[in-house]
Amino acid sequence: MTKSIAYQGVRGAYSEQACKSAFPDYTPVACESFQEAMWMAESGDADLAMIPLENSTAGRVEEIYRLIPRMKLHVIAEHFEPVTHCLLGTGNATLERLESVASHPQALAQCHNTIQRLGLQAIAKLDTAGAAREVALEGDPAKGAIASRLAAEIYDLKILQEHFEDVQGNTTRFFVLSPEKRVPPYRHGFPFITSLIFQVRNIPAALYKALGGFATNGINLLKIESYMRNNLTEGSQFHVDIEGHIDADAMRLALEELAFFADEVRILGCYESHRFRCELEEK
């Protein structure tokens, strides 16, 4: 039986391309929202979900960090997908005839300077491939879309300009989510990442004290994101990605110290570091 992986967007979305790159034997399932894609995995209607976290040019996807604390899924992997934006138009469109360009706000942000240089009106849509589909349906040569080469093929659109993004090497990081907890066995010297969320207590230097155990145990903190809870008087909640395996002695000691200064510590997942990180270090 073929397994499935849910993503947000319509056919041709960059998330679908990420699904095909990371899990070529899985069937991608399009969903209208990130929440629906995550819910499909939680309910068992999909085996996995592919969810974008951040982009090297436009930064984090705000909605995802709001959904993560409420989800029941486990992070079992990360995936980095190179993003090559294409400016798409109808068969009779030209750069000179184009007046507006539509896409997801993240894609518009990643192409902001190029859009401004061409004097185009930027129009925000729910997703990149959906914008491409809309251009194909309307057939107006004055309207374009920023989307993938895959979307151009699916919706029979002309690529007016490839590499439309402002910065070359544009890359999106994804979480692969599963209803089942999967932790790879610990191997000394092998690169792992542990992702977790916690809430600091509302006391002076709470974050400094909570993270101190990672510093004293020689553990590298890869990233940290903050959330405000519904009650503004409560301590802030944080998402952190840490270099290391949860079964390593140093990590166990650091987590013990974290629990002493923080509340609601929750391990989202422990997974292998993606090869993209190693390639960056080699460069």
Secondary structure by P-SEA (a helix, b strand, c coil): cbbbbbbccccccaaaaaaaaacccbbbbbbccaaaaaaaaaaccccbbbbbccccccccaaaaaaacccccccccbbbbbbbbbbbcccccccccccccccccaaaaaaaaaaaaaabbbbbbcccaaaaaaaaaaaccccbbbbbcaaaaaaaccccccccccccccbbbbbbbcccbbbbccccccbbbbbbbbbbbccccaaaaaaaaaaaaacccccbbbbbbcccccccbbbbbbbccccccaaaaaaaaaaaaccccccccccccccaaaaaaaac
